[in-house]
Amino acid sequence: MSVTAIHQTEVHAGDSETMLNALPHPVLMIAPDGKIVDANMAAESFFEISLPLLRRQSIAELVPFGSPLLALIDQVRRAGTPVNEYKVDLGTPRTGTEHQVDLHVAPLPERPGHIVAMLQERTMADKMDRQFTHRSAARSVIALAAMLAHEIKNPLSGIRGAAQLLEQSAGPDDRTLTRLICDEADRIVTLVDRMEVFGDERPVPRGPVNIHSVLDHVKRLAQSGFARNVRFVEDYDPSLPPVLANQDQLIQVFLNLVKNAAEAVADLGHEGEIHLSTAFRPGVRLSLPGTKARVTLPLEFCVRDNGSGVPEDLLPHLFEPFVTTKPSGRGLGLALVAKIVGDHGGVIECESQPRKTVFRVLMPMFNGEGAQKASSRNPPGER
């Protein structure tokens, strides 16, 4: 082979490596004996292990026993044709993290017996689906709140007044019943008042907000009250640009999330920990259904705790009204959080497992334009 041909081969190899590393999805090349031959940078990040260490392991050591990925690799080897499988739960024994991925597995004709596998995480697609479900649920609560305010509070006032009149002439036993009527009427009115918050669609002024000031304020409030015995850990990106938001509403969002985290770790005593983090994720863009607009959500704010976690059956419905894990909870706190985040054009998601529950908020950044417009119109995707 000539020097020129060798040089061209090296250039092509370098181009291929650059191209693979540019892909946002993990890609693995697997030898006939199951050993990892090569991987791109996204695979290193996905499995949280460097390429030299990946090459020392087999694919069976990277995924759980009986993983669908292993079965797909065997199927491709036997049939010699590509196979795709969608929405596969793929765990990593190394990190203990669950991922839902689409699997694309194909043979490599140039290297007999070798397999190429690409893993495409479904996180963002599912976030979009769930976020618009949350907004739809919030709109349902808005209509319900308006109906309750007009149709229930007035009759309750009459019922309570009648019970108070009866109480004046009732005996001791009957007085207990009239007091019960008054207390229950008051409880229902309080619940309706809390729900009326969902019906407030007045435009909210928005502008540049320093998220670290918001989190510091929330932390001080928490440490002086409900999270007095909880240890806080902060992992902030100091170069983060401002978020386009209303500061008071952001405080309400993160105060709710931190309060939930504090309640989740209450039984751990001084071992309870709440981790607050901020980061810039430039690759997150969402398409809004029914429009050609694409929303960029580069700002990521997380509230993590080491509590017992959220039950798996409740996780998909956590931001819906009246869904709660607390015995005395009413299930409106997280629904309100989802409404506020949605009104800001953002996304909120929860990932939970024992000793690691993360509430992740993705928000648009302030770019110096549109702050006044944002305060006088409905948020993206709303009508």
Beta strands, then each sheet from edge to edge (+ up, - down):
strand 1: 27-30
strand 2: 36-39
strand 3: 83-92
strand 4: 97-107
strand 5: 115-121
strand 6: 207-209
strand 7: 231-235
strand 8: 243-245
strand 9: 273-280
strand 10: 285-287
strand 11: 294-296
strand 12: 299-305
strand 13: 347-353
strand 14: 356-363
sheet 1: 2+ 1- 5+ 4- 3+
sheet 2: 6+ 8-
sheet 3: 7+ 9+ 12- 14+ 13-
sheet 4: 10+ 11-
end
